[in-house]
Amino acid sequence: MGRAFEYRKATKLKRWGHMARTFTKIGKQIAIAVKAGGPDPDNNPHLRSIILNAKRENMPLENVKRAIKNAMGKDQSDYKEVTYEGYGPHGIAIFVDAATDNTTRTVGNVRAIFNKFNGNLGTMGSLSFLFDHKCVFTFKKKDDVDMDEMILDLIDYGVEDDYDVDDESGEITIYGDPKSFGEIQKHLEENGYEVTGAEFTRIPNDLKDVTPEERETIDKMVDLLEDDDDVQNVYTNMKPEEKYLFNIV
């Protein structure tokens, strides 16, 4: 399996157990998607993909319906997506995705955490060269499909020829250009693929080794960032711990 798959799988294994936090983050994603494209999943591909991810994270259907209903209310907060990036302790690059209705509050909270760990919050785009921004689709494998031919069909959408196969779940994971998210999703759905996950992610292009003591400090910083209600995802270029990589087979 590829570098991207291993990094994403290890990160998710580490984050399991933060269920309530995950549901809150998905709720904000739903609010943003509904505002942009309406409450009907059939006519809103982005919302449809978020619902798929909610199901994958075991978020109850009632919670999803409530989040969609709340997103249509007059009192719903006006969320916007923002990013923050900088260096944490021991020279580890950290990229933060957030969804907030108050950027002043969010940048203040993020900066305070960077300062607490003697990090340095940089300007937007300063670390973009260290992370590849990708859209990621996971779908059920079809026995009668030649994957190489399928990838060729999607090459115009920036889909990479390096895909991952999870034999245990029978799923394929592909990576593409974030700007082509809608086109890739449409192609998969129109060709009868059962899409089980669709998201955006940032994958470090060079992982950095750290000592156990350094890892403990960086993990504490990441945990504090993820505890912030405005933070959606935190990415680092720290090499995942071996015990999480061991689960990737």
N, C-alpha and C positions, 0 to 999 in steps of 0.2 A: 504494500500500500504506500501511497505517496506521502511526502512531507506534510502537505496541507491537511490530509485526512488525519494523520497521526497527531498533529498539533491540536486540531479541533476536537478529536475524540478524547485526548488526554485532558484538555481544558474542561470539557463537559463532565467527565468523570469526577474531576476535582470539585466541580461546582454543585453536584447533586446534593440535595438536602436543603437547598435554599428555596423551597417551593413557594412560600408566601411571597418572597421577594420577586421570584420569577413571574408570578401572576400579576403583581403590581406593574412590572415592566411591560408585560404583554398588554395590559389594560391601556397604558399610554400609547403603545403602538397602534392599538385599535382606534383610539381617539384620533390620532393623526391621520390614519388611513380613511376613516369615515369622513372626516372633514375634507380630505382631498378628493375622494371618489364616491362618496355616498355610502349608505348603510346596507345595500344589497350586495352580498358576496358574488352573486352571479354576474353582476355588472362592474365589480370592483376587484380586479385581479390581485392587487396588493392586500386588500382585506382578506381575500380568499386564502392567500398564502399565510397570513398571520393566524387565521383560524386553524389551518393545518398544523402550524407550529404549536399552537395552544393545545391541540389534541395530542401532539407528540409529547408535550410536557405534562400531560394528564390534568390539564385545567378543565374543571367541570363545564359542561355545555351551558348551564345556567349562568355561570360567571361570564362566559363569552357573550351571551345574549344581553346580560345586564350592562356589560361594558359598551356594547353597540348602542343600546338604548340611551345610556348616559351620555354617549358621545353626541347624540342628536339634541340633547337638552340645551336650553338657553344659558344655563349656568356652567356649562362645561368649560374648563380652562383651555386657553389657546396655546397649545404646546408647539414648540419648534425644536427641530433636531440640530444639535450643535456638537462640535468635537473639541477636545483639548488634548494637547500632547506635550511631552517633556521627558526629562530624565529623572528616574528615581534613584535610590541608593545603589551604589556599586556600578553605576553607569548603565543600568538597565533602562531601555526605552519603554515608555508607557503611553498608550493611546487610549483615550476615553471617549466613548460615544454617550451622549446624554439627550434626554427629551425633557424640556423644561418650559414652564410658563413665566419664569423669572430668571433671565440669564445673569443678572447681577448676583442673585443668591447663589446660583450654581457655580459660577466661576470663583466666587469667594470661598465656597466650601471646598472645591477642588484644589484651589491654590493653597488653602490652609493645610490640606493633607500632604501636598507636595512639600511644603515648608516644614511640616512636622518631621518628615523623614529626610530632611536636608536635600530634597530634590530641587529641580528647576523646571518650572512650567514655561514652555516655550511659546512661540507664535504659531498660529494656524498654518499648517503645511510644512513646518520645519522638520518633521520626522516622517513625512509621507514616503520618502525614499526607502525607509526601513520596513514598510509594510505594504503588501499587495492588497488592494481593495478588490474584493470579489463578490459576486453573487453565487450562491451555492444551492443546487437543487438535488434532492434525494428522491428516488422513485424506485418502484418495484421492478425487478429485472424481468424481461420477457425472454423466454427460451428461444423464440424464433427470430430474434433480432440480432443483427451483426452490429456490435457496438462501434466498430471502426467506421462503418458506413453511416451510422447515426451521428457520430461526432463530425463527420464530413458535412452532413446536412446542417449542422449547427455552427460550423466554423465561421460563418459570416457574422455571427452574434458574439464572437470573441470567446467561444467555448474552447477550453484547452483540450489537447488530445490526450492528456494524462488524467484518467478518471480512476475512481476507486470502487472496488467490489467488496461488499461485506457478505461473505458466504453464509454467515450465521443468520442474518436477517433477510438475505436475498435481495439486498438493495444496492443500487448504483448511486454514486455521488459524482456530480460533474461541477466544474467551476467555470464561470464566465465573466464577461464584462458587465459591471453593475448597471451600465446604461442600457443594456439589452435585457434586463430582467423580464420585462413584459413580453418581449418577443420569444424568449426561451420558454417561459411558462406557457404561452399560447401554443407553441410547437409541441410541447410535451402533452398538453391536454388534448389537442386536436388529433394527436396520433395515438391516443388511448393509453397513455402511461399513467399509472397510479402514483401521483406525486404525494410523498409523505412528509416532505419538509422543503421549505424555501426560505432563504434568509440572505442577509448581507454579512460579510465578515471581513476581518483584516488579518492577514497571515504574514508573520514575520519572515523576511527572506533570508535571515541569518540568525540562528539561535545561539545564545550566549550561555556558556557553562557558569555555574555559581557553586559556592560551597554550601553545605547544609545551613550554616549560620546565616549566610547572605540570603538564602532562599527564605528562611524564616522571617527575616526583616521585610523582604519584598512582598511576601504573602500577606503580612500584616497590613501593609500599605494598600494592597489590592483589595483586601477584605474591607477596609475602611471606605475605600472609594465605592465599592459595590453596595455598601450599606446605605449610601446616599440615595434617597428616593428618586433623584433626577437622573442618576447614572443608569444607562442601559447595558453597556458592555465595557469591559476593560481588557485590553490586549497588551501583552508584553513580549519582548524578544528573549525572555528567560527560557532556557531549555526545560521542558516538562520533567518532573521527577520520574525516576525509573519505574517506580511502582505503578504509575499511571500508564506509562508506555508499555509496561508488561501486559496490561489488559488488552492491548491492541493486537489482535491475531487474525 
